[in-house]
Amino acid sequence: MTQRDLNRAVARATGESVDMIERMGFGPLDENSGDREPNTIDWDADDDARLAVQAVRRRRLAATV
C-alpha cells in the first residue's frame, strides 16, 4: 500500500478530505510498533499529586512566617 492509498483509505473511513489526512501525517505502522497502550491521563491521580505539592508549599510558607 502506498502513502497515497493509505491517505485515501483513511479519508474514506473518517470522512475527512485527503488533504486533511496528509496534513495529519498518517503512516503505516512498522513491525516494532506493536500494540501500544494509548496515551491517557488519570486525572484523579494528577489532581492528588498537584494538591499534595500545594499542601507542602503551604506548610513551608507557614513555617517560615
Phi and psi in radians as a Rosetta constraint file:
Dihedral C 1 N 2 CA 2 C 2 CIRCULARHARMONIC -1.456 0.35
Dihedral N 2 CA 2 C 2 N 3 CIRCULARHARMONIC 2.928 0.35
Dihedral C 2 N 3 CA 3 C 3 CIRCULARHARMONIC -1.057 0.35
Dihedral N 3 CA 3 C 3 N 4 CIRCULARHARMONIC -0.691 0.35
Dihedral C 3 N 4 CA 4 C 4 CIRCULARHARMONIC -1.095 0.35
Dihedral N 4 CA 4 C 4 N 5 CIRCULARHARMONIC -0.751 0.35
Dihedral C 4 N 5 CA 5 C 5 CIRCULARHARMONIC -1.094 0.35
Dihedral N 5 CA 5 C 5 N 6 CIRCULARHARMONIC -0.728 0.35
Dihedral C 5 N 6 CA 6 C 6 CIRCULARHARMONIC -1.095 0.35
Dihedral N 6 CA 6 C 6 N 7 CIRCULARHARMONIC -0.812 0.35
Dihedral C 6 N 7 CA 7 C 7 CIRCULARHARMONIC -1.029 0.35
Dihedral N 7 CA 7 C 7 N 8 CIRCULARHARMONIC -0.743 0.35
Dihedral C 7 N 8 CA 8 C 8 CIRCULARHARMONIC -1.142 0.35
Dihedral N 8 CA 8 C 8 N 9 CIRCULARHARMONIC -0.732 0.35
Dihedral C 8 N 9 CA 9 C 9 CIRCULARHARMONIC -1.131 0.35
Dihedral N 9 CA 9 C 9 N 10 CIRCULARHARMONIC -0.753 0.35
Dihedral C 9 N 10 CA 10 C 10 CIRCULARHARMONIC -1.148 0.35
Dihedral N 10 CA 10 C 10 N 11 CIRCULARHARMONIC -0.735 0.35
Dihedral C 10 N 11 CA 11 C 11 CIRCULARHARMONIC -1.073 0.35
Dihedral N 11 CA 11 C 11 N 12 CIRCULARHARMONIC -0.741 0.35
Dihedral C 11 N 12 CA 12 C 12 CIRCULARHARMONIC -1.110 0.35
Dihedral N 12 CA 12 C 12 N 13 CIRCULARHARMONIC -0.713 0.35
Dihedral C 12 N 13 CA 13 C 13 CIRCULARHARMONIC -1.276 0.35
Dihedral N 13 CA 13 C 13 N 14 CIRCULARHARMONIC -0.552 0.35
Dihedral C 13 N 14 CA 14 C 14 CIRCULARHARMONIC -1.728 0.35
Dihedral N 14 CA 14 C 14 N 15 CIRCULARHARMONIC -0.314 0.35
Dihedral C 14 N 15 CA 15 C 15 CIRCULARHARMONIC 1.475 0.35
Dihedral N 15 CA 15 C 15 N 16 CIRCULARHARMONIC 0.059 0.35
Dihedral C 15 N 16 CA 16 C 16 CIRCULARHARMONIC -1.465 0.35
Dihedral N 16 CA 16 C 16 N 17 CIRCULARHARMONIC 2.885 0.35
Dihedral C 16 N 17 CA 17 C 17 CIRCULARHARMONIC -1.342 0.35
Dihedral N 17 CA 17 C 17 N 18 CIRCULARHARMONIC 2.734 0.35
Dihedral C 17 N 18 CA 18 C 18 CIRCULARHARMONIC -1.082 0.35
Dihedral N 18 CA 18 C 18 N 19 CIRCULARHARMONIC -0.650 0.35
Dihedral C 18 N 19 CA 19 C 19 CIRCULARHARMONIC -1.055 0.35
Dihedral N 19 CA 19 C 19 N 20 CIRCULARHARMONIC -0.743 0.35
Dihedral C 19 N 20 CA 20 C 20 CIRCULARHARMONIC -1.117 0.35
Dihedral N 20 CA 20 C 20 N 21 CIRCULARHARMONIC -0.748 0.35
Dihedral C 20 N 21 CA 21 C 21 CIRCULARHARMONIC -1.097 0.35
Dihedral N 21 CA 21 C 21 N 22 CIRCULARHARMONIC -0.701 0.35
Dihedral C 21 N 22 CA 22 C 22 CIRCULARHARMONIC -1.088 0.35
Dihedral N 22 CA 22 C 22 N 23 CIRCULARHARMONIC -0.707 0.35
Dihedral C 22 N 23 CA 23 C 23 CIRCULARHARMONIC -1.172 0.35
Dihedral N 23 CA 23 C 23 N 24 CIRCULARHARMONIC -0.555 0.35
Dihedral C 23 N 24 CA 24 C 24 CIRCULARHARMONIC -1.281 0.35
Dihedral N 24 CA 24 C 24 N 25 CIRCULARHARMONIC -0.377 0.35
Dihedral C 24 N 25 CA 25 C 25 CIRCULARHARMONIC 1.387 0.35
Dihedral N 25 CA 25 C 25 N 26 CIRCULARHARMONIC 0.721 0.35
Dihedral C 25 N 26 CA 26 C 26 CIRCULARHARMONIC -1.151 0.35
Dihedral N 26 CA 26 C 26 N 27 CIRCULARHARMONIC 2.577 0.35
Dihedral C 26 N 27 CA 27 C 27 CIRCULARHARMONIC -2.655 0.35
Dihedral N 27 CA 27 C 27 N 28 CIRCULARHARMONIC 2.831 0.35
Dihedral C 27 N 28 CA 28 C 28 CIRCULARHARMONIC -1.218 0.35
Dihedral N 28 CA 28 C 28 N 29 CIRCULARHARMONIC 2.563 0.35
Dihedral C 28 N 29 CA 29 C 29 CIRCULARHARMONIC -1.360 0.35
Dihedral N 29 CA 29 C 29 N 30 CIRCULARHARMONIC 2.463 0.35
Dihedral C 29 N 30 CA 30 C 30 CIRCULARHARMONIC -1.608 0.35
Dihedral N 30 CA 30 C 30 N 31 CIRCULARHARMONIC 3.057 0.35
Dihedral C 30 N 31 CA 31 C 31 CIRCULARHARMONIC -1.158 0.35
Dihedral N 31 CA 31 C 31 N 32 CIRCULARHARMONIC -0.458 0.35
Dihedral C 31 N 32 CA 32 C 32 CIRCULARHARMONIC -1.451 0.35
Dihedral N 32 CA 32 C 32 N 33 CIRCULARHARMONIC -0.216 0.35
Dihedral C 32 N 33 CA 33 C 33 CIRCULARHARMONIC -1.253 0.35
Dihedral N 33 CA 33 C 33 N 34 CIRCULARHARMONIC -0.616 0.35
Dihedral C 33 N 34 CA 34 C 34 CIRCULARHARMONIC 0.943 0.35
Dihedral N 34 CA 34 C 34 N 35 CIRCULARHARMONIC -2.865 0.35
Dihedral C 34 N 35 CA 35 C 35 CIRCULARHARMONIC -1.670 0.35
Dihedral N 35 CA 35 C 35 N 36 CIRCULARHARMONIC 1.722 0.35
Dihedral C 35 N 36 CA 36 C 36 CIRCULARHARMONIC -1.538 0.35
Dihedral N 36 CA 36 C 36 N 37 CIRCULARHARMONIC 2.662 0.35
Dihedral C 36 N 37 CA 37 C 37 CIRCULARHARMONIC -1.222 0.35
Dihedral N 37 CA 37 C 37 N 38 CIRCULARHARMONIC 2.537 0.35
Dihedral C 37 N 38 CA 38 C 38 CIRCULARHARMONIC -1.199 0.35
Dihedral N 38 CA 38 C 38 N 39 CIRCULARHARMONIC 2.660 0.35
Dihedral C 38 N 39 CA 39 C 39 CIRCULARHARMONIC -1.347 0.35
Dihedral N 39 CA 39 C 39 N 40 CIRCULARHARMONIC 1.949 0.35
Dihedral C 39 N 40 CA 40 C 40 CIRCULARHARMONIC -2.277 0.35
Dihedral N 40 CA 40 C 40 N 41 CIRCULARHARMONIC 2.820 0.35
Dihedral C 40 N 41 CA 41 C 41 CIRCULARHARMONIC -2.160 0.35
Dihedral N 41 CA 41 C 41 N 42 CIRCULARHARMONIC 2.269 0.35
Dihedral C 41 N 42 CA 42 C 42 CIRCULARHARMONIC -1.524 0.35
Dihedral N 42 CA 42 C 42 N 43 CIRCULARHARMONIC 1.701 0.35
Dihedral C 42 N 43 CA 43 C 43 CIRCULARHARMONIC -1.120 0.35
Dihedral N 43 CA 43 C 43 N 44 CIRCULARHARMONIC -0.549 0.35
Dihedral C 43 N 44 CA 44 C 44 CIRCULARHARMONIC -1.142 0.35
Dihedral N 44 CA 44 C 44 N 45 CIRCULARHARMONIC -0.787 0.35
Dihedral C 44 N 45 CA 45 C 45 CIRCULARHARMONIC -1.151 0.35
Dihedral N 45 CA 45 C 45 N 46 CIRCULARHARMONIC -0.669 0.35
Dihedral C 45 N 46 CA 46 C 46 CIRCULARHARMONIC -1.094 0.35
Dihedral N 46 CA 46 C 46 N 47 CIRCULARHARMONIC -0.793 0.35
Dihedral C 46 N 47 CA 47 C 47 CIRCULARHARMONIC -1.101 0.35
Dihedral N 47 CA 47 C 47 N 48 CIRCULARHARMONIC -0.756 0.35
Dihedral C 47 N 48 CA 48 C 48 CIRCULARHARMONIC -1.045 0.35
Dihedral N 48 CA 48 C 48 N 49 CIRCULARHARMONIC -0.769 0.35
Dihedral C 48 N 49 CA 49 C 49 CIRCULARHARMONIC -1.142 0.35
Dihedral N 49 CA 49 C 49 N 50 CIRCULARHARMONIC -0.734 0.35
Dihedral C 49 N 50 CA 50 C 50 CIRCULARHARMONIC -1.133 0.35
Dihedral N 50 CA 50 C 50 N 51 CIRCULARHARMONIC -0.747 0.35
Dihedral C 50 N 51 CA 51 C 51 CIRCULARHARMONIC -1.160 0.35
Dihedral N 51 CA 51 C 51 N 52 CIRCULARHARMONIC -0.620 0.35
Dihedral C 51 N 52 CA 52 C 52 CIRCULARHARMONIC -1.129 0.35
Dihedral N 52 CA 52 C 52 N 53 CIRCULARHARMONIC -0.717 0.35
Dihedral C 52 N 53 CA 53 C 53 CIRCULARHARMONIC -1.145 0.35
Dihedral N 53 CA 53 C 53 N 54 CIRCULARHARMONIC -0.730 0.35
Dihedral C 53 N 54 CA 54 C 54 CIRCULARHARMONIC -1.106 0.35
Dihedral N 54 CA 54 C 54 N 55 CIRCULARHARMONIC -0.678 0.35
Dihedral C 54 N 55 CA 55 C 55 CIRCULARHARMONIC -1.126 0.35
Dihedral N 55 CA 55 C 55 N 56 CIRCULARHARMONIC -0.713 0.35
Dihedral C 55 N 56 CA 56 C 56 CIRCULARHARMONIC -1.118 0.35
Dihedral N 56 CA 56 C 56 N 57 CIRCULARHARMONIC -0.736 0.35
Dihedral C 56 N 57 CA 57 C 57 CIRCULARHARMONIC -1.107 0.35
Dihedral N 57 CA 57 C 57 N 58 CIRCULARHARMONIC -0.718 0.35
Dihedral C 57 N 58 CA 58 C 58 CIRCULARHARMONIC -1.105 0.35
Dihedral N 58 CA 58 C 58 N 59 CIRCULARHARMONIC -0.740 0.35
Dihedral C 58 N 59 CA 59 C 59 CIRCULARHARMONIC -1.106 0.35
Dihedral N 59 CA 59 C 59 N 60 CIRCULARHARMONIC -0.709 0.35
Dihedral C 59 N 60 CA 60 C 60 CIRCULARHARMONIC -1.121 0.35
Dihedral N 60 CA 60 C 60 N 61 CIRCULARHARMONIC -0.744 0.35
Dihedral C 60 N 61 CA 61 C 61 CIRCULARHARMONIC -1.133 0.35
Dihedral N 61 CA 61 C 61 N 62 CIRCULARHARMONIC -0.716 0.35
Dihedral C 61 N 62 CA 62 C 62 CIRCULARHARMONIC -1.149 0.35
Dihedral N 62 CA 62 C 62 N 63 CIRCULARHARMONIC -0.612 0.35
Dihedral C 62 N 63 CA 63 C 63 CIRCULARHARMONIC -1.277 0.35
Dihedral N 63 CA 63 C 63 N 64 CIRCULARHARMONIC -0.490 0.35
Dihedral C 63 N 64 CA 64 C 64 CIRCULARHARMONIC -1.556 0.35
Dihedral N 64 CA 64 C 64 N 65 CIRCULARHARMONIC -0.190 0.35
